[in-house]
Amino acid sequence: MDFLNKFVLGMALLRFFSGSLEILAGLIMLKFNDLNKALLVNSTLALIGPLILMITTAVGLVGISDSLSFSKLAWIITGVLFIFIGLKG
C-alpha cells in the first residue's frame, strides 16, 4: 500500500488551513457587515497569505533538498525572494 509523502501531506494541510481561513474571513465580513471591519479582516489575510506561502515552500524545499544541488536550491530561494520583493512594491 502506498502512503502519502509526509512533505506533500504537510503542504496540502497548510493549503487547506489557508483556504479555511479565507472562507472564515469571508463569513466574518458578512457577519459584521461593516466596511471598516471588512478591510481590517482583509488586511490581516494579506499578512497571513505570504506567511503560508513561505512555510509551504519551505516544507517542499526540505522535502526535495536531498535531490537538489546547492546551486539549484539557491536559485529557487532567490526566485521566492524575488516574488516577495515584487509583491512588496
Backbone as JSON Lines, residues from 0, in Angstrom:
{"i":0,"aa":"M","n":[0.84,-1.18,0.0],"ca":[0.0,0.0,0.0],"c":[0.89,1.24,0.0]}
{"i":1,"aa":"D","n":[0.56,2.19,-0.87],"ca":[1.33,3.43,-0.93],"c":[0.78,4.43,0.08]}
{"i":2,"aa":"F","n":[1.7,5.06,0.78],"ca":[1.32,6.07,1.75],"c":[1.65,7.44,1.19]}
{"i":3,"aa":"L","n":[0.97,8.45,1.69],"ca":[1.23,9.81,1.25],"c":[2.61,10.25,1.7]}
{"i":4,"aa":"N","n":[3.27,10.97,0.83],"ca":[4.54,11.57,1.19],"c":[4.28,12.59,2.29]}
{"i":5,"aa":"K","n":[5.07,12.56,3.36],"ca":[4.8,13.44,4.5],"c":[4.97,14.91,4.15]}
{"i":6,"aa":"F","n":[5.83,15.21,3.2],"ca":[6.01,16.61,2.79],"c":[4.81,17.09,1.97]}
{"i":7,"aa":"V","n":[4.32,16.24,1.09],"ca":[3.13,16.58,0.3],"c":[1.93,16.75,1.23]}
{"i":8,"aa":"L","n":[1.8,15.86,2.19],"ca":[0.71,15.95,3.16],"c":[0.8,17.26,3.94]}
{"i":9,"aa":"G","n":[1.99,17.62,4.39],"ca":[2.17,18.86,5.13],"c":[1.81,20.08,4.3]}
{"i":10,"aa":"M","n":[2.25,20.08,3.03],"ca":[1.93,21.2,2.14],"c":[0.43,21.29,1.9]}
{"i":11,"aa":"A","n":[-0.21,20.16,1.67],"ca":[-1.65,20.14,1.43],"c":[-2.42,20.62,2.66]}
{"i":12,"aa":"L","n":[-2.01,20.18,3.83],"ca":[-2.7,20.6,5.05],"c":[-2.55,22.1,5.27]}
{"i":13,"aa":"L","n":[-1.39,22.65,4.97],"ca":[-1.2,24.1,5.08],"c":[-2.13,24.84,4.13]}
{"i":14,"aa":"R","n":[-2.29,24.33,2.92],"ca":[-3.18,24.96,1.94],"c":[-4.65,24.82,2.34]}
{"i":15,"aa":"F","n":[-5.03,23.67,2.91],"ca":[-6.39,23.52,3.43],"c":[-6.64,24.52,4.55]}
{"i":16,"aa":"F","n":[-5.66,24.68,5.42],"ca":[-5.76,25.65,6.51],"c":[-5.92,27.07,5.97]}
{"i":17,"aa":"S","n":[-5.09,27.4,4.98],"ca":[-5.15,28.73,4.38],"c":[-6.51,28.97,3.72]}
{"i":18,"aa":"G","n":[-7.0,28.0,2.99],"ca":[-8.3,28.13,2.35],"c":[-9.43,28.27,3.36]}
{"i":19,"aa":"S","n":[-9.32,27.54,4.45],"ca":[-10.32,27.63,5.51],"c":[-10.32,29.02,6.14]}
{"i":20,"aa":"L","n":[-9.13,29.59,6.31],"ca":[-9.04,30.96,6.83],"c":[-9.71,31.95,5.89]}
{"i":21,"aa":"E","n":[-9.52,31.75,4.59],"ca":[-10.14,32.64,3.6],"c":[-11.67,32.58,3.69]}
{"i":22,"aa":"I","n":[-12.21,31.37,3.79],"ca":[-13.66,31.21,3.9],"c":[-14.16,31.81,5.21]}
{"i":23,"aa":"L","n":[-13.44,31.56,6.29],"ca":[-13.82,32.11,7.59],"c":[-13.79,33.64,7.55]}
{"i":24,"aa":"A","n":[-12.8,34.2,6.9],"ca":[-12.71,35.66,6.79],"c":[-13.9,36.22,6.03]}
{"i":25,"aa":"G","n":[-14.29,35.55,4.96],"ca":[-15.47,35.99,4.2],"c":[-16.73,35.96,5.05]}
{"i":26,"aa":"L","n":[-16.87,34.92,5.84],"ca":[-18.04,34.82,6.72],"c":[-18.03,35.9,7.79]}
{"i":27,"aa":"I","n":[-16.85,36.19,8.32],"ca":[-16.72,37.25,9.33],"c":[-17.1,38.6,8.72]}
{"i":28,"aa":"M","n":[-16.66,38.85,7.49],"ca":[-17.01,40.1,6.82],"c":[-18.52,40.22,6.67]}
{"i":29,"aa":"L","n":[-19.15,39.13,6.26],"ca":[-20.61,39.16,6.1],"c":[-21.33,39.35,7.43]}
{"i":30,"aa":"K","n":[-20.81,38.71,8.47],"ca":[-21.44,38.81,9.79],"c":[-21.42,40.24,10.31]}
{"i":31,"aa":"F","n":[-20.25,40.91,10.22],"ca":[-20.15,42.27,10.74],"c":[-20.8,43.29,9.82]}
{"i":32,"aa":"N","n":[-20.84,43.01,8.51],"ca":[-21.48,43.9,7.55],"c":[-21.03,45.35,7.72]}
{"i":33,"aa":"D","n":[-19.72,45.53,7.95],"ca":[-19.15,46.86,8.16],"c":[-17.89,46.97,7.3]}
{"i":34,"aa":"L","n":[-17.82,48.02,6.49],"ca":[-16.71,48.17,5.57],"c":[-15.37,48.29,6.28]}
{"i":35,"aa":"N","n":[-15.31,49.04,7.37],"ca":[-14.05,49.2,8.11],"c":[-13.55,47.86,8.67]}
{"i":36,"aa":"K","n":[-14.46,47.09,9.23],"ca":[-14.08,45.79,9.77],"c":[-13.7,44.82,8.65]}
{"i":37,"aa":"A","n":[-14.39,44.9,7.52],"ca":[-14.06,44.04,6.38],"c":[-12.65,44.34,5.86]}
{"i":38,"aa":"L","n":[-12.3,45.62,5.81],"ca":[-10.95,45.99,5.39],"c":[-9.89,45.51,6.38]}
{"i":39,"aa":"L","n":[-10.23,45.55,7.65],"ca":[-9.3,45.05,8.68],"c":[-9.08,43.55,8.52]}
{"i":40,"aa":"V","n":[-10.16,42.81,8.31],"ca":[-10.05,41.37,8.11],"c":[-9.25,41.07,6.85]}
{"i":41,"aa":"N","n":[-9.52,41.81,5.78],"ca":[-8.8,41.62,4.53],"c":[-7.31,41.92,4.69]}
{"i":42,"aa":"S","n":[-6.99,42.96,5.43],"ca":[-5.58,43.32,5.67],"c":[-4.87,42.23,6.47]}
{"i":43,"aa":"T","n":[-5.58,41.64,7.39],"ca":[-4.99,40.54,8.17],"c":[-4.67,39.36,7.26]}
{"i":44,"aa":"L","n":[-5.59,39.06,6.33],"ca":[-5.34,37.98,5.38],"c":[-4.14,38.28,4.49]}
{"i":45,"aa":"A","n":[-3.96,39.56,4.16],"ca":[-2.82,39.95,3.33],"c":[-1.5,39.69,4.03]}
{"i":46,"aa":"L","n":[-1.49,39.7,5.35],"ca":[-0.29,39.38,6.11],"c":[-0.09,37.87,6.24]}
{"i":47,"aa":"I","n":[-1.18,37.15,6.38],"ca":[-1.1,35.7,6.59],"c":[-0.76,34.96,5.3]}
{"i":48,"aa":"G","n":[-1.28,35.43,4.16],"ca":[-1.07,34.75,2.88],"c":[0.39,34.51,2.53]}
{"i":49,"aa":"P","n":[1.22,35.56,2.55],"ca":[2.64,35.35,2.25],"c":[3.34,34.43,3.25]}
{"i":50,"aa":"L","n":[2.91,34.48,4.49],"ca":[3.49,33.59,5.5],"c":[3.2,32.13,5.17]}
{"i":51,"aa":"I","n":[1.96,31.85,4.78],"ca":[1.59,30.49,4.38],"c":[2.4,30.06,3.16]}
{"i":52,"aa":"L","n":[2.56,30.99,2.19],"ca":[3.37,30.7,1.01],"c":[4.8,30.33,1.39]}
{"i":53,"aa":"M","n":[5.4,31.1,2.28],"ca":[6.79,30.83,2.69],"c":[6.91,29.49,3.4]}
{"i":54,"aa":"I","n":[5.98,29.21,4.29],"ca":[6.05,27.96,5.04],"c":[5.83,26.76,4.12]}
{"i":55,"aa":"T","n":[4.84,26.86,3.23],"ca":[4.56,25.77,2.3],"c":[5.76,25.52,1.38]}
{"i":56,"aa":"T","n":[6.35,26.6,0.88],"ca":[7.53,26.47,0.02],"c":[8.69,25.85,0.8]}
{"i":57,"aa":"A","n":[8.86,26.27,2.04],"ca":[9.95,25.72,2.86],"c":[9.77,24.22,3.08]}
{"i":58,"aa":"V","n":[8.54,23.8,3.35],"ca":[8.27,22.37,3.55],"c":[8.62,21.6,2.27]}
{"i":59,"aa":"G","n":[8.2,22.13,1.12],"ca":[8.51,21.48,-0.14],"c":[10.01,21.42,-0.42]}
{"i":60,"aa":"L","n":[10.7,22.51,-0.13],"ca":[12.15,22.54,-0.36],"c":[12.89,21.56,0.54]}
{"i":61,"aa":"V","n":[12.43,21.46,1.78],"ca":[13.05,20.48,2.69],"c":[12.84,19.08,2.14]}
{"i":62,"aa":"G","n":[11.66,18.85,1.57],"ca":[11.34,17.53,1.02],"c":[12.2,17.14,-0.16]}
{"i":63,"aa":"I","n":[12.58,18.12,-0.99],"ca":[13.39,17.78,-2.17],"c":[14.86,18.17,-2.02]}
{"i":64,"aa":"S","n":[15.25,18.65,-0.86],"ca":[16.61,19.14,-0.68],"c":[17.67,18.06,-0.89]}
{"i":65,"aa":"D","n":[17.33,16.81,-0.62],"ca":[18.33,15.75,-0.81],"c":[18.56,15.44,-2.29]}
{"i":66,"aa":"S","n":[17.63,15.82,-3.16],"ca":[17.8,15.53,-4.58],"c":[18.2,16.76,-5.4]}
{"i":67,"aa":"L","n":[18.4,17.9,-4.73],"ca":[18.81,19.12,-5.42],"c":[20.24,19.49,-5.06]}
{"i":68,"aa":"S","n":[20.92,20.06,-6.03],"ca":[22.25,20.59,-5.73],"c":[22.09,21.91,-4.99]}
{"i":69,"aa":"F","n":[23.15,22.33,-4.33],"ca":[23.09,23.58,-3.58],"c":[22.8,24.76,-4.49]}
{"i":70,"aa":"S","n":[23.37,24.76,-5.69],"ca":[23.15,25.89,-6.6],"c":[21.69,25.97,-7.06]}
{"i":71,"aa":"K","n":[21.07,24.83,-7.33],"ca":[19.65,24.85,-7.72],"c":[18.77,25.31,-6.56]}
{"i":72,"aa":"L","n":[19.1,24.87,-5.36],"ca":[18.36,25.29,-4.18],"c":[18.5,26.81,-3.98]}
{"i":73,"aa":"A","n":[19.69,27.33,-4.21],"ca":[19.92,28.77,-4.1],"c":[19.1,29.54,-5.13]}
{"i":74,"aa":"W","n":[18.99,29.02,-6.36],"ca":[18.18,29.67,-7.39],"c":[16.71,29.68,-7.01]}
{"i":75,"aa":"I","n":[16.22,28.6,-6.45],"ca":[14.82,28.53,-6.03],"c":[14.55,29.54,-4.92]}
{"i":76,"aa":"I","n":[15.42,29.59,-3.93],"ca":[15.26,30.55,-2.83],"c":[15.32,31.98,-3.35]}
{"i":77,"aa":"T","n":[16.23,32.24,-4.29],"ca":[16.32,33.57,-4.9],"c":[15.02,33.93,-5.62]}
{"i":78,"aa":"G","n":[14.45,32.97,-6.34],"ca":[13.19,33.2,-7.04],"c":[12.05,33.54,-6.08]}
{"i":79,"aa":"V","n":[11.98,32.82,-4.98],"ca":[10.94,33.09,-3.98],"c":[11.15,34.49,-3.39]}
{"i":80,"aa":"L","n":[12.39,34.86,-3.13],"ca":[12.67,36.2,-2.62],"c":[12.24,37.27,-3.62]}
{"i":81,"aa":"F","n":[12.47,37.03,-4.9],"ca":[12.04,37.98,-5.93],"c":[10.51,38.12,-5.95]}
{"i":82,"aa":"I","n":[9.81,37.03,-5.71],"ca":[8.35,37.1,-5.65],"c":[7.93,38.04,-4.53]}
{"i":83,"aa":"F","n":[8.55,37.89,-3.36],"ca":[8.18,38.75,-2.24],"c":[8.59,40.2,-2.45]}
{"i":84,"aa":"I","n":[9.71,40.42,-3.09],"ca":[10.12,41.79,-3.42],"c":[9.12,42.41,-4.38]}
{"i":85,"aa":"G","n":[8.68,41.64,-5.37],"ca":[7.7,42.12,-6.33],"c":[6.35,42.42,-5.69]}
{"i":86,"aa":"L","n":[5.96,41.61,-4.74],"ca":[4.67,41.83,-4.07],"c":[4.71,43.03,-3.13]}
{"i":87,"aa":"K","n":[5.88,43.31,-2.61],"ca":[6.04,44.41,-1.65],"c":[5.8,45.76,-2.31]}
{"i":88,"aa":"G","n":[6.32,45.97,-3.52],"ca":[6.28,47.28,-4.16],"c":[5.01,47.49,-4.86]}
